[in-house]
Amino acid sequence: MNSFNDFKLLCGNAMQLLQQMHEQFDMIFADPPYFISGGGKTIRGNRVIVANFGEWDKIRPDKEKDEFNYQWLSLCRERLKDNGTIWVSGTFHNIYSVARCMTDLGYKILNVITWQKVDPPPSLTGTRFNFSAEFIIWAAKSDKSKYYLNFDLMTQLNGGKQMPDVWKLPSVGSWEKRCGKHPTQKPLRLLYRIILASTRQGDTILDPFAGSCTTGIAANLLGRNFIGIDQCQEYLDYGIRRRKEIEEPVMAQKIFRKMSENPDEVMVMVNHCRKETKQLMIDKSICYLRAGDSKGSLLVTPGFERMQYVLLHTGGEDCHLFRLKTKGHFQIWTKETLEKYGFHPEHAPYYVVLHFDNSKEIEIPKQPNLKQKINTYRAKIRPLSDFLGLN
């Protein structure tokens, strides 16, 4: 129903279409009904609205939820490769039923991710704690599955520490709704992390409840293939508009950069230095740059507190990436102090000094070209994802 080779959509009942499929998938992401629509109220923007998302999301008895979940999870398991994994999102209204059905069907639950929203709408009742989290079950097809986890990348994105099972990420932003709206749309930042964690480039991903096709947009921007199913043509049309939007390279890059951001994003200090100075910095585990501007003031750039790596380069080439010994930490040294370590600073009386671990250089999949005319030679802070070959 669309002309994209890496983005295919099917409109109809997921149960019926899954039975007709013959493809095997590397990963499945499923955002099934949460069964929460019952006349309650919530806040969207500055408006109070009644949270009735549609007949598909109406509150159901536990028996009906179990039957529904067992059926679609059984069909998805048949479509999942032996070493593939599945991610299923939900709240307490449905996630326990999903977990029971998964266990009964032979899936191996690997993690239950808590997605903590950094910007949840306030509760209107005043009788309970605010609802600020959703849960995502990550499971392998069976106990015997040799599933894939990009452990090293997840660790790097978390500043060198093992990625936890609590993810602090914002809800869907206005920049994700330019082509339309879906009442239960997931943020691209969430799917970005899920897809990076459990798939390789060229893999194929299925979403049996595709909605506005967030899974497909993230998949294609990351070089993966996508097949989505939804019973609502209107929502699939919204997904097609989103897919057409990223055909334009500038817009695709803009969305990718937004998608790869998060509130705890790890940052890199990028610093140009002469070739001989760069080698001495590596030998001494010291990176330095001028402190302050021509008027003598010191300005700490936003994001400095999240800086955990330093990248040394010469004129935009020959890049070397190292982890800082202490996150967001720096010292101010005089010119004379640097001279004691064999350096020959010439342009300022004071310097920002960063200490890094030179015992293990971080591999950069593809050497970035940092040439930006005069800006090539100015120190700057950039996201770690810029240097991990993700874009």
C-alpha positions in Angstrom: 0.0 0.0 0.0 3.0 2.3 -0.3 6.1 2.6 -2.5 8.9 2.3 0.2 11.0 -0.9 0.0 12.0 -0.6 3.7 8.7 0.6 5.0 5.6 -1.6 4.4 2.2 -1.2 5.9 -0.8 -3.5 6.1 -4.3 -2.4 7.0 -6.6 -4.8 8.8 -7.0 -7.1 11.8 -3.6 -8.0 13.3 -4.7 -11.5 14.2 -5.8 -12.3 10.6 -2.8 -10.7 8.9 -0.3 -12.3 11.3 -1.7 -15.7 10.3 -1.2 -14.9 6.6 2.4 -13.8 7.0 5.4 -16.0 6.2 8.2 -13.5 7.1 10.4 -14.0 10.1 11.5 -11.0 12.1 14.6 -10.0 14.0 12.6 -7.8 16.4 9.0 -7.1 17.2 7.8 -4.0 19.0 4.2 -4.1 20.1 2.2 -1.3 21.7 -1.1 -3.2 22.2 -4.3 -1.6 23.7 -3.8 -0.7 27.4 -7.6 -1.1 28.0 -7.8 2.2 30.0 -10.5 4.2 28.1 -13.4 4.6 30.4 -14.3 8.2 30.6 -11.5 9.4 32.8 -9.9 12.8 32.2 -6.4 13.8 31.4 -4.5 16.9 30.3 -3.2 17.4 26.7 -1.4 20.7 26.3 -3.4 23.2 28.2 -6.7 21.4 27.8 -8.5 18.9 30.0 -9.8 16.0 27.7 -11.8 12.8 28.3 -9.4 9.9 27.8 -11.4 7.8 25.4 -9.0 6.7 22.7 -11.4 4.4 20.9 -13.4 1.2 21.1 -10.1 -0.8 20.8 -8.9 0.6 24.1 -12.1 0.2 26.2 -11.7 -1.3 29.7 -12.2 -5.1 29.5 -12.6 -7.9 32.0 -9.4 -9.8 32.9 -10.5 -12.9 31.0 -10.9 -11.0 27.7 -7.6 -9.3 28.1 -5.8 -12.6 28.7 -7.5 -14.2 25.7 -6.5 -11.2 23.5 -2.9 -11.1 24.6 -2.4 -14.9 24.4 -3.7 -14.9 20.8 -1.6 -12.1 19.4 1.5 -13.1 21.4 1.2 -16.6 20.1 1.1 -15.4 16.5 4.0 -13.0 17.0 6.1 -15.8 18.5 5.6 -17.8 15.3 6.8 -14.8 13.2 9.9 -14.2 15.5 13.2 -15.6 14.5 14.6 -18.1 16.9 17.2 -15.6 18.2 14.9 -12.6 17.9 13.4 -10.5 20.7 10.1 -8.8 21.3 9.3 -5.6 23.2 5.8 -5.0 24.6 4.7 -1.7 26.2 1.9 -1.2 28.7 0.8 0.1 32.1 -0.4 -1.9 35.1 -3.8 -2.2 33.4 -2.5 -4.8 30.9 1.2 -5.5 31.4 0.7 -8.2 34.0 -1.6 -10.1 31.6 1.1 -9.7 28.9 3.7 -11.1 31.2 1.6 -14.1 32.2 0.8 -15.0 28.6 4.5 -14.6 27.6 5.5 -17.1 30.3 2.8 -19.5 29.3 3.8 -19.4 25.7 7.5 -20.1 26.4 9.0 -16.6 25.9 12.0 -15.8 28.2 11.5 -12.4 29.9 14.9 -10.6 29.9 14.0 -7.3 31.4 11.1 -5.1 32.4 12.0 -1.6 31.5 10.5 1.3 33.4 10.0 4.3 31.1 10.0 7.2 33.5 8.5 10.2 31.7 10.3 13.5 32.6 7.2 15.5 31.5 4.1 13.6 32.6 0.7 15.5 32.7 -0.5 16.1 36.3 -3.1 13.9 37.9 -6.5 15.5 38.1 -8.0 13.4 40.9 -5.8 14.4 43.8 -6.4 11.0 45.3 -3.3 9.1 44.0 0.3 9.6 43.1 0.8 11.0 39.6 1.1 8.5 36.8 4.5 9.1 35.3 5.8 5.7 34.1 5.0 3.0 31.6 6.6 -0.5 31.4 8.2 -2.3 28.5 8.8 -6.1 28.7 11.8 -7.3 26.7 11.7 -11.0 26.0 13.5 -13.6 23.9 11.6 -16.3 21.9 12.8 -19.1 24.3 15.3 -20.1 26.9 17.5 -21.4 24.1 17.6 -18.1 22.1 21.0 -16.6 21.5 19.5 -13.1 21.4 21.4 -9.9 20.5 22.1 -7.0 22.9 24.5 -4.2 21.9 25.9 -4.1 25.4 28.9 -2.0 24.6 26.9 0.7 22.8 24.3 0.9 25.6 27.1 1.2 28.1 28.8 4.0 26.1 25.5 5.9 25.7 25.2 5.7 29.5 28.6 7.2 30.2 30.6 4.0 30.5 28.3 2.4 33.1 25.9 -0.5 32.5 22.6 0.8 31.1 19.9 0.5 33.9 16.3 -0.7 33.4 14.9 2.7 34.3 14.9 5.0 31.3 14.2 8.7 31.8 12.9 10.0 28.6 10.3 12.7 27.6 6.9 12.1 26.1 6.1 12.8 22.4 7.2 16.3 21.4 5.5 18.7 19.1 8.2 18.2 16.5 6.9 14.6 16.2 3.4 15.7 15.4 3.9 17.8 12.3 2.1 15.3 10.1 -0.8 14.5 12.4 -1.7 13.1 15.8 -2.3 9.7 17.4 -3.8 9.4 20.9 -1.2 6.9 22.1 1.8 7.8 20.0 5.2 6.7 21.4 8.2 9.0 21.3 10.9 8.4 18.7 13.6 8.7 21.4 12.1 5.5 23.1 12.2 3.5 19.9 15.6 4.8 19.0 17.1 3.2 22.1 15.1 0.0 21.8 16.2 -0.6 18.2 19.8 0.3 18.8 19.9 -2.1 21.8 18.5 -5.2 20.1 19.0 -5.0 16.3 21.7 -4.6 13.7 21.6 -2.5 10.5 19.6 -4.3 7.8 17.4 -6.2 10.3 13.6 -6.3 9.8 11.2 -5.1 12.5 7.5 -5.9 12.9 5.0 -3.7 14.7 1.6 -5.4 14.9 -0.2 -2.3 16.3 1.7 0.3 14.3 -0.6 3.3 14.8 1.3 6.4 13.6 4.3 4.2 12.7 6.9 5.6 15.1 8.6 2.2 15.1 9.0 2.4 11.3 10.3 5.9 11.3 13.0 5.1 13.9 13.8 1.8 12.1 14.3 3.5 8.7 16.4 6.3 10.2 18.6 3.7 11.7 19.0 1.6 8.6 16.5 -1.1 9.5 13.5 -2.5 7.5 9.9 -2.2 8.8 6.5 -3.9 8.4 3.6 -2.4 10.3 0.0 -3.5 10.8 -2.9 -1.4 12.0 -6.7 -1.7 11.6 -7.1 2.1 11.1 -6.3 3.5 7.6 -6.3 7.0 8.9 -3.4 6.3 11.3 -1.4 4.4 8.6 -1.9 7.4 6.3 -0.4 9.5 9.1 2.6 7.1 9.2 3.0 7.4 5.4 3.2 11.2 5.7 5.8 10.8 8.3 7.8 8.4 6.1 7.6 10.9 3.2 8.9 13.6 5.5 12.2 11.9 6.1 12.8 11.4 2.3 14.2 14.9 2.4 17.8 14.6 3.7 17.9 17.8 5.7 14.6 16.9 7.5 15.8 13.4 8.1 19.0 14.6 9.7 17.1 17.1 11.8 14.7 14.4 13.1 17.5 12.0 13.7 19.4 14.5 15.9 16.2 15.2 17.9 15.5 11.5 18.2 19.0 10.7 19.5 18.8 13.3 22.3 17.7 12.6 25.8 17.7 14.5 29.1 20.8 12.6 30.3 22.6 12.7 27.0 26.3 12.0 27.3 28.5 14.7 25.9 32.0 14.9 24.4 34.5 17.7 24.6 35.9 18.1 21.1 39.2 19.8 21.1 41.6 20.7 18.2 45.3 20.6 18.9 48.6 20.4 16.9 49.7 16.9 16.1 52.7 17.0 18.5 50.7 18.5 21.3 47.9 15.9 20.8 50.3 13.1 21.3 51.7 14.7 24.4 48.1 15.1 25.7 47.5 11.4 25.1 50.8 10.4 26.8 50.0 12.6 29.9 46.2 11.9 30.0 45.6 15.7 29.9 43.5 17.8 27.6 43.6 21.5 27.9 41.9 24.5 26.3 41.9 28.2 26.9 39.7 29.4 29.8 37.5 32.3 29.2 37.2 34.8 26.3 39.1 37.9 25.4 37.4 39.9 28.2 38.6 37.5 30.8 35.2 35.8 31.7 34.7 32.0 32.1 31.6 30.6 30.5 30.6 27.0 31.1 28.5 25.7 28.2 25.2 24.0 29.0 25.7 20.2 28.9 29.2 20.5 30.5 27.9 18.7 33.6 27.0 15.7 31.3 30.4 15.6 29.6 32.1 12.2 30.0 34.4 11.9 27.0 37.1 14.0 25.2 37.8 13.8 21.5 41.2 15.1 20.3 41.7 15.9 16.7 44.1 17.9 14.4 42.4 20.3 12.0 39.3 18.1 11.9 41.1 14.8 11.2 42.9 12.0 13.0 40.4 11.7 15.9 41.0 10.0 19.2 38.3 9.4 21.8 38.8 8.8 25.5 36.6 8.7 28.6 37.1 11.3 31.3 38.2 10.2 34.7 35.4 12.2 36.3 32.1 13.2 34.7 31.7 16.9 34.1 34.8 17.7 36.1 37.5 20.2 35.2 40.4 22.2 36.8 41.8 25.6 36.0 45.6 25.6 35.6 48.0 28.4 35.0 50.3 28.5 31.9 53.2 27.8 34.3 51.6 24.6 35.6 51.1 23.2 32.1 54.7 24.0 31.3 55.8 21.6 34.1 54.1 18.8 32.2 56.0 19.6 29.0 53.4 21.7 27.3 54.0 25.1 25.7 50.7 27.1 25.9 50.9 30.5 24.2 47.5 32.1 24.1 46.2 32.6 27.6 47.3 32.8 31.3 44.7 30.2 32.4 43.5 26.9 30.9 40.6 24.5 31.5 42.2 21.0 32.1 40.4 17.7 31.7 41.9 14.4 32.9 41.1 11.3 30.9 41.9 7.6 30.9 44.5 7.0 28.2 44.7 3.2 28.9 41.8 2.4 26.7 41.0 4.5 23.6 37.3 4.3 22.5 36.9 2.9 19.0 35.2 5.3 16.6 33.5 3.2 13.9 33.9 5.9 11.3 36.4 8.7 11.6 34.3 11.9 11.6 35.3 14.9 9.5 35.2 17.9 11.8 36.2 20.5 9.3 33.9 23.5 9.8 36.0 26.4 8.4 37.1 28.6 11.4 34.9 26.5 13.8 37.2 23.5 13.2 39.7 25.0 15.6 37.2 26.0 18.4 36.6 23.7 21.3 32.9 22.5 21.4 30.7 20.1 23.2 28.8 17.5 21.1 26.7 14.4 21.8 28.5 11.1 22.0 26.1 9.6 19.4 27.7 11.8 16.8 30.9 9.7 17.0 29.5 6.2 17.3 28.5 5.7 13.7 24.7 5.9 14.5 23.8 8.5 11.9 
